[in-house]
Amino acid sequence: MKLILRVLLTALAVVILSKVLPHVEVDSYMTAIIVAVVLGLLNFLVKPILVILTLPVTIITFGLFLLIINAVIILLADYFITGFSVDGIWWALLFSLLLSLLQSILFSVLKED
């Protein structure tokens, strides 16, 4: 039940950010749910591989390269989902940062129950 609620809260965050950011578009609420599921799967499957492959660069940049990896994950979701669009790496980076912030706020509200 918590997993479904987390996916729905992530989809809500994606919809909110698509309304706020001008270069991020989501066609519908169902697309936002699909984006939330795909982001979860990409973070679970692809992100650890990217982190291991880019470990030397991540160490040299004191972990800041992980922000770029998050943006690449967002761009991969953009590639796989037709109703979701992000215009470039910088917008994906901003979307990733704001999504993390919004998720932590929404999940903290969930945790208080």
GROMACS elastic network, one bead per residue, 0.5 to 0.9 nm:
[ bonds ]
;  ai    aj funct       b0    kb
    1     4     6  0.53260   500
    1     5     6  0.63505   500
    1     6     6  0.87060   500
    2     6     6  0.60267   500
    2     7     6  0.85655   500
    3     6     6  0.50610   500
    3     7     6  0.62056   500
    3     8     6  0.86104   500
    4     7     6  0.51155   500
    4     8     6  0.61779   500
    4     9     6  0.86046   500
    5     8     6  0.50514   500
    5     9     6  0.60913   500
    5    10     6  0.85229   500
    5   110     6  0.86666   500
    6     9     6  0.50652   500
    6    10     6  0.60887   500
    6    11     6  0.85153   500
    6    36     6  0.89937   500
    6   103     6  0.88273   500
    6   106     6  0.89165   500
    6   107     6  0.74005   500
    6   110     6  0.85926   500
    7    10     6  0.50718   500
    7    11     6  0.61241   500
    7    12     6  0.85966   500
    7    33     6  0.69111   500
    7    36     6  0.57989   500
    7    37     6  0.65305   500
    7    40     6  0.82850   500
    8    12     6  0.61456   500
    8    13     6  0.86142   500
    8    32     6  0.87500   500
    8    33     6  0.65414   500
    8    36     6  0.76399   500
    9    13     6  0.62104   500
    9    14     6  0.86272   500
    9    36     6  0.86863   500
    9   103     6  0.73545   500
    9   106     6  0.68110   500
    9   107     6  0.77475   500
   10    14     6  0.61990   500
   10    15     6  0.86734   500
   10    32     6  0.83023   500
   10    33     6  0.77744   500
   10    35     6  0.87111   500
   10    36     6  0.56583   500
   10    37     6  0.87322   500
   10    99     6  0.80411   500
   10   102     6  0.85063   500
   10   103     6  0.63623   500
   10   106     6  0.84350   500
   11    15     6  0.62391   500
   11    16     6  0.86215   500
   11    29     6  0.75709   500
   11    30     6  0.86143   500
   11    31     6  0.85092   500
   11    34     6  0.79477   500
   11    35     6  0.70484   500
   11    36     6  0.52805   500
   11    37     6  0.84865   500
   12    15     6  0.51159   500
   12    16     6  0.61697   500
   12    17     6  0.85995   500
   12    29     6  0.82654   500
   12    32     6  0.74063   500
   12    33     6  0.81605   500
   12    36     6  0.89673   500
   13    16     6  0.50687   500
   13    17     6  0.60922   500
   13    18     6  0.84891   500
   13    32     6  0.87758   500
   13    98     6  0.89280   500
   13    99     6  0.64441   500
   13   102     6  0.62697   500
   13   103     6  0.67140   500
   13   106     6  0.83223   500
   14    17     6  0.51840   500
   14    18     6  0.60667   500
   14    19     6  0.87003   500
   14    26     6  0.79390   500
   14    32     6  0.61265   500
   14    33     6  0.85405   500
   14    35     6  0.78272   500
   14    36     6  0.75571   500
   14    95     6  0.87277   500
   14    99     6  0.70340   500
   15    18     6  0.50733   500
   15    19     6  0.63884   500
   15    20     6  0.87978   500
   15    25     6  0.85648   500
   15    26     6  0.68551   500
   15    28     6  0.83908   500
   15    29     6  0.71901   500
   15    32     6  0.63104   500
   16    19     6  0.52395   500
   16    20     6  0.63642   500
   16    21     6  0.87219   500
   17    21     6  0.57713   500
   17    24     6  0.75380   500
   17    25     6  0.88025   500
   17    95     6  0.71610   500
   17    98     6  0.75858   500
   17    99     6  0.73345   500
   17   102     6  0.88870   500
   18    21     6  0.54780   500
   18    22     6  0.72160   500
   18    23     6  0.79027   500
   18    24     6  0.50992   500
   18    25     6  0.52542   500
   18    26     6  0.61761   500
   18    95     6  0.87398   500
   19    22     6  0.72624   500
   19    24     6  0.79599   500
   19    25     6  0.77674   500
   19    26     6  0.86705   500
   20    24     6  0.84515   500
   21    24     6  0.57111   500
   21    25     6  0.82574   500
   21    91     6  0.82662   500
   21    94     6  0.88684   500
   21    95     6  0.78004   500
   22    25     6  0.76725   500
   23    85     6  0.78045   500
   23    86     6  0.59331   500
   23    87     6  0.55092   500
   23    88     6  0.84977   500
   23    91     6  0.67640   500
   24    84     6  0.76150   500
   24    85     6  0.56882   500
   24    87     6  0.67089   500
   24    91     6  0.74247   500
   24    92     6  0.82445   500
   24    95     6  0.78694   500
   25    83     6  0.76846   500
   25    84     6  0.56977   500
   25    85     6  0.51358   500
   25    86     6  0.66363   500
   25    87     6  0.89943   500
   26    29     6  0.77490   500
   26    31     6  0.65374   500
   26    32     6  0.64428   500
   26    35     6  0.88508   500
   26    83     6  0.57506   500
   26    85     6  0.66845   500
   27    30     6  0.83192   500
   27    31     6  0.63195   500
   27    32     6  0.79041   500
   27    82     6  0.88862   500
   27    83     6  0.51031   500
   27    84     6  0.66268   500
   27    85     6  0.89285   500
   28    31     6  0.51388   500
   28    32     6  0.64446   500
   28    33     6  0.88901   500
   28    83     6  0.75759   500
   29    33     6  0.63973   500
   29    34     6  0.87064   500
   30    33     6  0.50839   500
   30    34     6  0.62962   500
   30    35     6  0.86000   500
   31    35     6  0.60603   500
   31    36     6  0.85877   500
   31    81     6  0.79381   500
   31    82     6  0.85601   500
   31    83     6  0.61226   500
   31    84     6  0.70335   500
   32    36     6  0.61920   500
   32    37     6  0.86928   500
   32    83     6  0.86143   500
   32    84     6  0.78438   500
   33    36     6  0.50473   500
   33    37     6  0.63123   500
   33    38     6  0.86262   500
   34    37     6  0.51181   500
   34    38     6  0.60422   500
   34    39     6  0.84314   500
   34    81     6  0.78779   500
   35    38     6  0.51186   500
   35    39     6  0.59178   500
   35    40     6  0.84410   500
   35    77     6  0.68526   500
   35    78     6  0.84511   500
   35    81     6  0.71604   500
   35    84     6  0.73872   500
   36    39     6  0.52053   500
   36    40     6  0.61943   500
   36    41     6  0.87156   500
   37    40     6  0.51080   500
   37    41     6  0.62634   500
   37    42     6  0.86490   500
   38    41     6  0.50228   500
   38    42     6  0.60067   500
   38    43     6  0.84060   500
   38    77     6  0.64940   500
   38    80     6  0.85116   500
   38    81     6  0.84304   500
   39    42     6  0.50768   500
   39    43     6  0.59533   500
   39    44     6  0.84197   500
   39    73     6  0.72898   500
   39    74     6  0.72128   500
   39    76     6  0.88006   500
   39    77     6  0.64326   500
   40    43     6  0.51526   500
   40    44     6  0.61252   500
   40    45     6  0.86338   500
   41    45     6  0.59563   500
   41    46     6  0.79005   500
   42    45     6  0.51905   500
   42    46     6  0.50880   500
   42    47     6  0.64142   500
   42    73     6  0.66501   500
   42    74     6  0.89193   500
   42    76     6  0.81924   500
   42    77     6  0.78086   500
   43    46     6  0.59485   500
   43    48     6  0.75013   500
   43    70     6  0.84544   500
   43    73     6  0.72454   500
   44    47     6  0.63964   500
   44    48     6  0.71436   500
   45    48     6  0.66023   500
   45    49     6  0.74139   500
   46    49     6  0.54065   500
   46    50     6  0.63531   500
   46    51     6  0.87468   500
   46    73     6  0.79560   500
   47    50     6  0.50629   500
   47    51     6  0.60516   500
   47    52     6  0.86248   500
   47    69     6  0.73266   500
   47    70     6  0.79145   500
   47    73     6  0.72745   500
   48    51     6  0.50307   500
   48    52     6  0.62044   500
   48    53     6  0.85956   500
   49    52     6  0.52543   500
   49    53     6  0.61650   500
   49    54     6  0.86234   500
   50    53     6  0.50836   500
   50    54     6  0.60327   500
   50    55     6  0.83053   500
   50    69     6  0.71017   500
   51    54     6  0.52870   500
   51    55     6  0.57950   500
   51    58     6  0.79043   500
   51    66     6  0.74226   500
   51    69     6  0.75393   500
   52    55     6  0.51654   500
   52    56     6  0.86401   500
   53    56     6  0.80302   500
   54    57     6  0.54676   500
   54    58     6  0.61217   500
   54    59     6  0.87027   500
   54    65     6  0.82813   500
   54    66     6  0.89236   500
   54    69     6  0.89353   500
   55    59     6  0.61003   500
   55    60     6  0.86150   500
   55    63     6  0.89246   500
   56    59     6  0.51542   500
   56    60     6  0.62299   500
   56    61     6  0.86768   500
   57    60     6  0.50765   500
   57    61     6  0.61355   500
   57    62     6  0.84519   500
   57    63     6  0.82805   500
   57    65     6  0.68804   500
   58    61     6  0.52152   500
   58    62     6  0.59874   500
   58    64     6  0.65681   500
   58    65     6  0.51002   500
   58    66     6  0.66761   500
   59    63     6  0.59372   500
   59    64     6  0.86443   500
   59    65     6  0.84634   500
   60    63     6  0.76703   500
   60    64     6  0.89510   500
   60    65     6  0.88361   500
   61    64     6  0.54861   500
   61    65     6  0.62147   500
   62    65     6  0.77486   500
   63    66     6  0.57223   500
   63    67     6  0.80382   500
   64    67     6  0.57123   500
   64    68     6  0.75660   500
   65    68     6  0.51615   500
   65    69     6  0.65006   500
   65    70     6  0.88207   500
   66    70     6  0.62319   500
   66    71     6  0.86367   500
   67    70     6  0.50962   500
   67    71     6  0.63386   500
   67    72     6  0.87161   500
   67    93     6  0.68149   500
   67    96     6  0.79164   500
   67    97     6  0.79423   500
   68    72     6  0.61815   500
   68    73     6  0.86414   500
   68    89     6  0.82142   500
   68    92     6  0.89247   500
   68    93     6  0.67959   500
   69    73     6  0.62660   500
   69    74     6  0.87423   500
   70    73     6  0.50443   500
   70    74     6  0.63918   500
   70    75     6  0.87460   500
   70    92     6  0.81669   500
   70    93     6  0.71132   500
   70    96     6  0.63328   500
   70    97     6  0.85733   500
   71    74     6  0.50298   500
   71    75     6  0.62539   500
   71    76     6  0.86265   500
   71    89     6  0.62713   500
   71    90     6  0.78813   500
   71    91     6  0.83209   500
   71    94     6  0.81474   500
   71    95     6  0.79325   500
   71    96     6  0.61073   500
   71    97     6  0.88052   500
   72    76     6  0.60981   500
   72    77     6  0.86167   500
   72    89     6  0.73670   500
   72    92     6  0.75739   500
   72    93     6  0.83025   500
   73    76     6  0.50115   500
   73    77     6  0.63291   500
   73    78     6  0.86360   500
   73    92     6  0.87197   500
   73    96     6  0.89257   500
   74    77     6  0.51095   500
   74    78     6  0.62490   500
   74    79     6  0.87298   500
   74    86     6  0.80137   500
   74    89     6  0.87541   500
   74    92     6  0.59468   500
   74    93     6  0.81248   500
   74    95     6  0.81136   500
   74    96     6  0.70373   500
   75    79     6  0.61985   500
   75    80     6  0.87496   500
   75    85     6  0.84155   500
   75    86     6  0.69607   500
   75    87     6  0.88857   500
   75    88     6  0.78205   500
   75    89     6  0.72911   500
   75    92     6  0.65747   500
   76    80     6  0.63211   500
   76    81     6  0.86636   500
   77    80     6  0.51626   500
   77    81     6  0.59844   500
   77    84     6  0.78226   500
   77    85     6  0.87217   500
   78    81     6  0.54846   500
   78    82     6  0.72411   500
   78    83     6  0.83073   500
   78    84     6  0.55584   500
   78    85     6  0.53292   500
   78    86     6  0.63446   500
   79    82     6  0.72998   500
   79    84     6  0.83399   500
   79    85     6  0.80742   500
   80    84     6  0.86523   500
   81    84     6  0.56475   500
   81    85     6  0.80649   500
   82    85     6  0.75303   500
   86    89     6  0.80861   500
   86    91     6  0.65313   500
   86    92     6  0.62058   500
   86    95     6  0.85751   500
   87    90     6  0.80853   500
   87    91     6  0.61905   500
   87    92     6  0.74342   500
   88    91     6  0.56092   500
   88    92     6  0.62819   500
   88    93     6  0.87347   500
   89    93     6  0.60165   500
   89    94     6  0.86225   500
   90    94     6  0.62487   500
   90    95     6  0.84645   500
   91    94     6  0.50470   500
   91    95     6  0.59025   500
   91    96     6  0.83786   500
   92    96     6  0.59330   500
   92    97     6  0.85668   500
   93    96     6  0.50723   500
   93    97     6  0.62568   500
   93    98     6  0.86510   500
   94    97     6  0.51787   500
   94    98     6  0.61314   500
   94    99     6  0.83556   500
   95    98     6  0.52324   500
   95    99     6  0.58142   500
   95   100     6  0.84779   500
   96    99     6  0.50657   500
   96   100     6  0.61586   500
   96   101     6  0.86485   500
   97   100     6  0.52745   500
   97   101     6  0.63428   500
   97   102     6  0.87171   500
   98   101     6  0.50077   500
   98   102     6  0.60158   500
   98   103     6  0.83712   500
   99   102     6  0.51157   500
   99   103     6  0.58805   500
   99   104     6  0.84662   500
  100   103     6  0.51062   500
  100   104     6  0.61465   500
  100   105     6  0.86793   500
  101   104     6  0.52747   500
  101   105     6  0.63951   500
  101   106     6  0.87763   500
  102   105     6  0.51208   500
  102   106     6  0.61438   500
  102   107     6  0.84466   500
  103   106     6  0.50880   500
  103   107     6  0.57984   500
  103   108     6  0.82923   500
  104   107     6  0.51466   500
  104   108     6  0.59635   500
  104   109     6  0.86444   500
  105   108     6  0.52615   500
  105   109     6  0.65407   500
  105   110     6  0.88634   500
  106   109     6  0.52212   500
  106   110     6  0.64065   500
  106   111     6  0.88205   500
  107   111     6  0.60780   500
  107   112     6  0.87133   500
  108   112     6  0.63824   500
  109   112     6  0.54163   500
  109   113     6  0.72826   500
  110   113     6  0.58708   500
